[in-house]
Amino acid sequence: MLSQNDSSSTGGGPVKPKRKQVKNACVNCQKACKKCDDARPCPRCIKYGIEATCVNSVRKERKKGVKRGPYKQRKGQGK
């Protein structure tokens, strides 16, 4: 029987490194929800022969002054 101090039951094994995120994916990878990198054309577009359309996607700007995250208060519930 396994005890609570057993390393296999507590997940003490090797930890996967965090995936590096790219600042802006190309339009093809963004549309396909696939991994992209900073190179243009990216390896995925080269693999599928769509290098001509491999450009950075246009991202909309973040709204100024909008609170984000779990600390956002609902309207009408202020102190």
C-alpha positions, 0 to 999 in steps of 0.5 A, a space after each residue: 500500500 502507498 503511503 502519503 510520503 511516497 514521491 510518485 503519489 505527490 508528483 515529485 518527478 521531473 517538471 516540464 519547462 514552461 513553453 516560450 510564448 511568441 509576442 505575435 504569431 503570423 496570420 497563418 499560425 494564428 488562424 490555425 491556432 498553432 505554435 509560431 516563432 519570431 522568424 519570418 517566414 516561420 518554420 510551419 509556413 515553410 513546411 506547408 509552402 505558404 511563405 508568401 502569406 507569413 506576416 505578423 498579424 495585426 493586434 488590437 490595442 488594449 483598452 486603457 484604464 480597464 482593470 483585469 484579472 480576478 480583482 476586477 470589481 463589478 459595477 455597483 459593488 464599489 465601497 
